Amino acid sequence: MKVKKEFTVFEHIDINTPLLLSPQASTKEKTLCCWFCTSGPISLSAKIDRKGYTPGESIQIFAEIENCSSRMVVPKAAIYQTQTFYAKGKMKEVKQLVANLRGESLSSGKTETWNGKMLKIPPVSPSILDCTIIRVEYSVMMYVDIPGAINLSLNLPLVIGTIPLHPFGSRTSSVSSQCSMTWLGMALPERPEAPPSYTDIVTEEQRRSSLEVPMSRDEFDGPLFAYVQEFRFQPPPVYSEIDPNPDQVRGVEEGRPSSCPSR
């Protein structure tokens, strides 16, 4: 007797890692030949912001397609899933289309640019990368459909995870974000803007008026509360202050509490 039963192999993948948050990019070029005639080249450049995504997210595709040939071409993008099975020293591979996207037709001498064209990931199983009997891999294929010739294509590796991108993931992927903005020709500021001056927040009139507020509760009377009121609106030390003697507390010399070390 033979019995068949399905089982599920599942692997948790957190995409909040530097490897999966790094951008993926590639460039290819192809020249068409027909007998003794050679047409101009067809060039393709494509990039995605990161390698790791979760089902339901949309992949922003940045691409540039230049058609210098004599044929009409069509740029397209697709997500492919590749399942590989290992058993008894043999291997079986199954590849299927998951999602696709089509651009505008390009005639000879035309160029098309994709500035973040969205390709949504449908509900698919996550990638399986560390199993000895089965592997599930994904890729974003960007290609140019050329009539009568082999398509010009390039693959960008893709990992479908189970733990989505956290809000702080943008800080972790600061390098990838910077590369993305540089790729688009945008410049990042070299130095962040300085904080506002202390006098812009608390004026001298506010500080003096706070010292003249009458106290209504007797339990607040005393030298300690008067000391706190006196230093209520005192500005903090500037960041440029450097204590030449680390063993000596600057606050004692300047009349501040000794428990507040200088900055």
C-alpha positions, -999 to +999 in steps of 0.1 A: +000+000+000+011+036-007-002+066+012+005+102+004+001+130+029+011+167+028+032+183+054+043+219+059+079+230+064+081+264+080+111+287+088+109+320+107+129+347+090+133+382+105+139+407+077+153+433+103+189+423+096+216+442+078+218+416+051+181+416+042+179+454+045+206+461+020+196+473-015+199+451-046+209+464-080+221+451-113+228+463-149+228+444-182+231+453-219+224+434-251+231+440-288+208+424-314+223+408-345+205+396-376+228+380-401+253+407-410+233+436-396+239+448-361+215+471-343+221+494-314+222+480-278+194+476-253+204+485-218+186+477-186+193+489-150+172+479-120+172+483-083+151+475-052+154+492-018+160+460+002+163+422-001+138+411+026+100+416+024+069+400+039+037+389+021+014+418+014+041+444+010+048+462-022+083+463-038+094+496-052+113+490-084+136+517-098+147+510-133+159+526-165+154+510-199+171+524-231+162+510-265+188+518-291+177+489-314+154+490-344+127+469-326+098+476-304+104+463-269+084+461-237+099+463-202+084+439-176+090+428-140+079+396-122+084+377-089+093+341-094+093+313-068+117+284-071+111+252-052+139+226-050+134+191-036+162+168-026+158+130-020+179+099-026+207+119-042+184+135-068+170+170-072+138+183-086+132+220-093+098+237-098+096+274-109+064+294-110+053+329-115+040+347-084+033+383-096+041+404-126+041+440-139+042+455-174+055+488-186+049+509-217+062+498-251+094+514-262+101+522-299+136+527-313+156+554-296+132+558-266+140+555-229+117+547-200+124+553-162+106+536-133+107+558-103+094+533-077+069+513-097+050+491-072+049+453-074+028+438-047+037+405-031+007+381-029+001+357+001+029+332-005+048+309+017+081+323+033+115+314+020+131+282+032+169+285+031+182+261+058+165+228+052+182+198+037+153+183+019+135+214+004+144+250-005+120+278-014+137+308-030+123+340-046+137+366-070+126+397-088+132+394-125+134+426-145+134+419-182+128+434-216+106+415-240+122+416-274+101+401-303+121+375-323+150+374-299+160+362-264+148+385-238+172+407-219+168+399-182+184+403-148+176+388-114+175+405-081+175+381-051+145+383-028+138+368+006+102+365+019+102+366+057+078+361+085+087+390+108+080+423+091+100+455+092+100+473+125+097+511+128+133+513+140+144+493+110+148+525+091+176+535+115+192+501+111+192+505+074+205+540+073+232+528+049+207+514+025+186+545+027+216+566+019+225+545-011+189+547-023+189+585-022+223+586-038+211+563-066+183+587-073+206+617-075+196+632-042+221+646-017+219+641+020+227+669+044+263+667+057+255+679+092+222+680+112+206+713+121+218+728+154+194+728+184+177+761+193+194+785+218+184+782+255+174+819+255+149+812+227+130+788+250+132+805+284+136+843+284+151+863+312+117+878+321+103+843+326+131+833+348+128+864+370+090+862+373+092+825+384+114+837+414+087+862+424+058+837+426+044+837+462+042+803+479+009+793+494+019+761+511+039+761+543+055+727+537+074+742+507+090+769+528+126+763+535+161+767+521+159+736+500+129+748+480+144+783+476+176+767+462+155+746+437+136+777+426+168+797+421+181+772+397+148+763+380+155+782+348+192+782+348+206+772+314+225+739+311+263+739+305+272+742+268+285+712+250+319+728+243+328+728+280+357+705+287+369+699+323+407+699+323+407+679+355+383+649+354+387+643+391+373+678+400+335+685+396+329+717+378+295+721+395+311+728+429+332+757+415+302+773+397+278+770+426+258+741+411+251+709+431+280+686+432+259+657+420+256+673+385+288+665+366+299+689+338+293+679+302 
